[in-house]
């Protein structure tokens, strides 16, 4: 099978196409023929790696896993003899993060109990692949911040993969949503359901006097101290990306000494969340935003684009062209 391989850390051009052995499913695994995957900011950080701490989990001197890729959507081609949850021919989507990555390839074996379920009935393979990374992270942190109907929620970085999902999911929970993005993305974010959109190149939201119940920074670029001041009495400041030591310590201090809380950490994957997100898509409450679509061979180019930090929603890879 074809796969995009990397054997050392570095720039996008270290990613290259190779022929590798097609996997064979174990008794409790399914073999998925991958139709679509994504290139996310997380993939870029693993490739570089960034932060350096990543090396302690994914390989100190070189990658432990030679094939990147977390999101996938495809068709079950074969199953192990003990598999009960899936059948050959099922259209599925999910996350490979807890199963060795590996979605930058034509095939992937996954345990039937992994973060995997059948695709939304109204989604293409590209839309299904684009769903999980940003949507599950947004869902995790909004729940962790105890989002409630009527809350004033500000999404900083509302036009990215995480931000576009956070806007829609916060609206689903009944929040009043303000999105922060650049001029060129104002209309898109408003179209996702935001009640208000602020152009960060022209206005500083921390100076408008509004107090927010949740400020969700999806890109790690919001001003820490000013955001804390812009919270309501029991407000929650969420940072879903890695923090340097100083904000972590400041966040702990604020959480311990005031009614405001700083929330971070890792969004743990659960198949129940995948099923919930599928239902949101099928009921029209959530739609993945796709910026660009590349072929498998173009993954290095896709990495270059994502690394610039200006994508709108998701960058998708079509592994098997739809005929």
Secondary structure, DSSP 8 states (H G I E B T S, - for coil): -EEEE-SS--SGGG-EEEE-------TTEEEEEEEEEEE-HHHHHHHHTSSGGGHHHH-SSS-S-S----EEEEEEEEE-TT--S--TT-EEEEE-GGGT---SBSEEEEETTSSEEE--TT--HHHHHHHHHHHHHHHHHHHHTT--TT-EEEEETTTBHHHHHHHHHHHHTT-EEEEEE-GGGHHHHHHTT-SEEEETTT--GGGS---EEEEEESSS-S-HHHHHHTEEEEEEEEE-S---HHHHHHHHHHHHHSS-EEE-S-----HHHHHHHHHHHHTTS----EEEEEEGGGHHHHHHHHHTT---BEEEEESS---
